[in-house]
């Protein structure tokens, strides 16, 4: 049985699902498949942040945010100017997922 897709996302983790959802929002007619090699999708999301799903740092300045990433600072600075932690929190809230900033950020 052959299936045709407009987009195939490799990896059923948080980034893969976020990418697939954002693409579907931008183009609802797009046929999207997410491929994951293991039998569990989003498994790291369930355990991140001690089981509470740690999604981002409470940092809203791109130049400060890159300091949390020892590798790839130069490469991440541009994308962080486009979409930062506050944007992620807003996107989650818009989709009915409440967020909380812990005291330690």
C-alpha positions in Angstrom: 0.0 0.0 0.0 1.6 3.2 -1.2 0.9 6.5 0.6 1.8 9.9 -0.7 2.8 12.7 1.6 3.8 16.3 1.1 6.1 16.3 4.1 7.7 13.5 6.0 9.2 14.5 9.4 11.9 12.3 10.6 11.8 11.9 14.4 8.8 11.7 16.7 10.2 14.0 19.4 9.2 17.5 20.4 10.9 19.2 17.5 9.4 16.8 15.0 5.9 17.2 16.4 6.2 21.0 16.6 7.4 21.1 13.0 4.5 18.9 11.8 1.9 21.0 13.7 3.3 24.3 12.5 3.4 23.1 8.9 -0.2 21.8 9.2 -1.3 25.2 10.6 0.3 27.0 7.7 -1.1 24.7 5.1 -4.1 22.6 6.4 -4.2 20.6 3.1 -0.7 19.4 3.5 -0.4 15.6 4.0 2.2 15.0 6.8 3.7 11.9 8.2 6.0 11.7 11.3 8.4 8.7 11.3 9.9 7.6 14.6 12.2 4.6 14.8 11.2 3.6 18.3 7.8 2.4 19.5 7.3 5.5 21.7 6.9 9.1 20.4 7.5 12.1 22.6 9.3 9.9 25.2 11.8 12.5 26.2 9.1 15.1 26.6 7.4 13.0 29.3 10.6 12.8 31.4 12.0 16.3 30.8 11.8 18.7 33.7 11.3 15.9 36.2 8.1 14.8 34.5 6.7 18.2 34.0 8.0 18.8 30.5 10.7 21.5 30.6 10.1 23.4 27.3 12.5 26.3 27.5 14.6 28.7 29.6 12.9 31.8 31.0 15.2 33.9 29.0 13.8 36.4 26.5 17.1 38.0 25.1 18.6 36.0 22.2 22.2 37.0 23.1 21.7 35.7 26.6 19.8 32.6 25.5 22.7 31.3 23.4 24.9 31.3 26.5 22.8 28.3 27.7 24.1 26.3 24.6 27.8 25.6 24.8 27.8 24.3 21.2 26.2 26.1 18.3 25.9 29.6 19.9 26.8 31.3 16.6 24.4 29.1 14.6 21.5 29.6 17.1 21.7 33.4 17.5 19.8 34.0 14.2 16.9 31.5 14.9 16.6 32.9 18.5 16.0 36.3 17.1 13.1 34.8 15.1 11.6 32.4 17.7 12.6 32.5 21.4 11.3 31.1 24.7 8.5 33.6 25.0 7.3 32.7 21.5 7.2 29.0 22.5 5.3 29.7 25.7 2.8 31.9 23.7 2.4 29.2 21.1 1.7 26.5 23.8 -0.8 28.8 25.6 -2.6 29.5 22.3 -2.9 25.7 21.9 -4.4 25.2 25.4 -1.2 24.1 27.1 -0.5 26.2 30.2 3.0 27.1 31.1 4.8 28.1 34.3 8.1 29.8 34.9 9.9 28.2 37.9 11.8 30.3 40.4 15.1 29.0 38.9 14.1 29.9 35.4 
